[in-house]
């Protein structure tokens, strides 16, 4: 299984997921962790953006200036995403929205950290149309920085536990804190030294 990690200085590092020690050293040398957390707009807006893109291209071919604006709006709806950057050296973070490759967000100081935690987020969706109903549920693994009992900073969403643990170790080592795996019935502290 191969994994990808984007490091701030526009380097795409491809490594085997078992070999995360090299990643940790490269990441801490570059000092910034960047996690893309997915699309900014909900799925229905993204699909509407695709429709607007096609309609905008059609209008543009007819030399209608409105088509150009539809294409711009479609690109914003379809390709905007959110993420977080953490600068280990400066001890600051930025939650950002990326539109057209430009990140918008403010750098904030990371308060005193108690620990990092990995936990499961269970999601479900019910769809009802006339007499037909469908339900789907799935799980994501999330990482939070725990500042206090009421204050948390969400770092990222991961599809499986291995990715979350790997990222958690990188973050815990970079932020010089502890990592708690709270994704099972019996929470346990994870050793981040190796």
C-alpha positions in Angstrom: 0.0 0.0 0.0 1.4 3.4 -1.0 0.7 6.7 0.7 1.2 10.3 -0.3 2.1 13.3 1.9 2.2 16.9 0.7 5.0 18.9 2.4 4.7 22.6 2.3 7.6 23.4 0.0 5.6 21.8 -2.9 7.3 18.4 -2.7 5.2 15.3 -3.1 6.9 12.5 -1.2 5.8 9.0 -2.1 6.7 6.3 0.4 5.6 2.9 1.5 3.3 3.4 4.5 5.3 1.2 6.7 8.3 3.4 6.3 7.0 6.5 8.2 10.3 7.2 10.0 11.7 8.8 6.9 8.5 10.8 6.5 8.8 12.1 10.1 12.4 13.3 9.5 11.6 15.0 6.2 8.5 16.6 7.7 10.2 18.0 10.7 13.0 19.3 8.5 10.5 21.1 6.4 8.7 22.2 9.6 5.1 22.4 8.1 2.4 19.8 8.1 -0.3 20.3 5.5 -3.5 18.2 5.5 -6.2 18.6 2.9 -9.5 17.7 4.6 -11.8 17.5 1.6 -14.2 19.6 -0.3 -15.5 22.9 1.1 -19.0 22.6 -0.4 -21.4 19.7 0.0 -21.8 17.2 -2.7 -25.0 18.6 -4.2 -23.2 22.0 -4.7 -20.3 20.2 -6.3 -22.6 18.5 -8.8 -24.4 21.8 -9.5 -20.9 23.3 -10.2 -20.3 20.5 -12.8 -23.6 21.4 -14.4 -22.8 25.1 -14.4 -19.4 24.4 -15.9 -20.9 22.5 -18.8 -23.6 25.2 -19.3 -21.0 27.9 -19.0 -18.9 26.3 -21.7 -22.0 26.0 -23.9 -22.8 29.7 -23.4 -19.1 30.7 -24.0 -19.2 28.8 -27.4 -22.2 30.9 -28.3 -20.0 34.0 -27.4 -22.2 34.9 -24.4 -20.2 36.7 -21.7 -22.5 35.1 -19.0 -20.9 31.7 -19.8 -17.5 33.0 -18.5 -19.1 33.9 -15.1 -20.8 30.5 -14.9 -17.5 28.8 -15.5 -15.8 30.8 -12.7 -18.6 30.1 -10.3 -18.5 26.4 -11.3 -14.8 26.1 -10.6 -15.3 27.7 -7.2 -18.1 25.3 -6.3 -16.4 22.2 -7.7 -12.7 22.6 -6.7 -12.6 24.5 -3.4 -11.3 22.5 -0.4 -10.5 23.0 3.2 -7.4 22.0 5.2 -5.0 22.8 8.0 -1.4 23.7 8.1 0.7 23.4 11.2 4.1 25.0 11.5 6.1 23.0 14.1 8.9 25.5 14.4 6.8 28.6 15.1 4.1 26.6 17.0 1.3 28.1 14.9 -1.6 26.6 12.8 -3.9 27.8 10.0 -7.3 26.4 9.0 -7.7 27.4 5.4 -10.0 27.4 2.4 -8.3 26.8 -0.9 -9.9 28.5 -4.0 -8.1 28.4 -7.3 -4.9 27.3 -5.6 -4.9 30.3 -3.2 -5.2 29.5 0.6 -7.3 31.9 2.7 -7.0 31.7 6.5 -5.1 33.3 9.4 -2.2 31.8 11.3 -3.0 31.3 15.0 -0.8 30.4 17.9 -1.3 26.9 19.2 -2.2 27.1 22.9 -0.6 24.7 25.4 -1.4 21.2 24.3 -2.5 18.5 26.6 -2.3 15.7 24.1 -3.4 14.5 20.6 -6.2 12.0 20.2 -7.4 9.6 17.5 -11.1 8.7 17.6 -13.8 7.3 15.4 -16.5 9.5 13.9 -19.6 7.5 12.9 -21.7 9.0 10.2 -25.0 7.9 8.8 -27.3 9.2 6.1 -31.0 8.4 5.6 -32.6 9.0 2.2 -36.3 8.8 1.7 -38.1 9.2 -1.7 -41.8 8.3 -1.8 -42.0 4.8 -0.5 -38.3 4.0 -1.1 -35.8 4.6 1.8 -32.1 3.9 2.0 -29.7 4.2 4.9 -25.9 4.3 4.7 -23.4 4.6 7.5 -19.6 4.7 7.6 -16.7 5.5 9.9 -13.9 8.0 9.7 -10.9 8.3 12.0 -10.2 11.8 13.2 -7.3 13.5 14.9 -7.8 16.3 17.4 -5.4 18.5 19.4 -6.8 18.6 22.9 -6.2 22.0 24.5 -8.6 21.6 27.4 -11.8 19.6 28.2 -13.8 22.0 26.1 -11.3 23.3 23.4 -10.1 21.1 20.5 -8.5 21.7 17.2 -9.5 19.3 14.5 -6.5 18.2 12.4 -7.8 15.8 9.9 -10.1 13.0 8.7 -8.7 9.6 7.6 -10.3 6.6 6.0 -8.5 4.0 8.0 -6.8 3.6 11.4 -3.3 3.0 10.0 -3.3 6.3 8.2 -4.6 8.1 11.3 -1.9 6.5 13.6 0.9 7.3 11.1 -0.2 11.0 10.9 -0.8 11.1 14.6 2.8 9.9 15.3 4.1 12.6 12.9 2.1 15.3 14.6 2.8 14.2 18.1 6.5 14.1 17.4 6.5 17.5 15.6 4.4 19.1 18.4 6.3 17.3 21.2 3.3 15.9 22.9 1.5 12.5 23.7 -0.8 10.6 21.4 -4.0 8.8 22.7 -5.7 6.1 20.5 -9.3 6.5 21.6 -10.7 4.5 18.6 -11.3 1.3 20.5 -13.1 0.3 23.7 -9.9 0.5 25.7 -8.0 3.8 25.0 -4.3 3.4 24.9 -1.3 5.8 24.7 0.8 5.3 21.5 4.6 5.4 21.7 5.7 8.2 19.3 9.5 7.8 19.8 10.0 5.1 17.1 
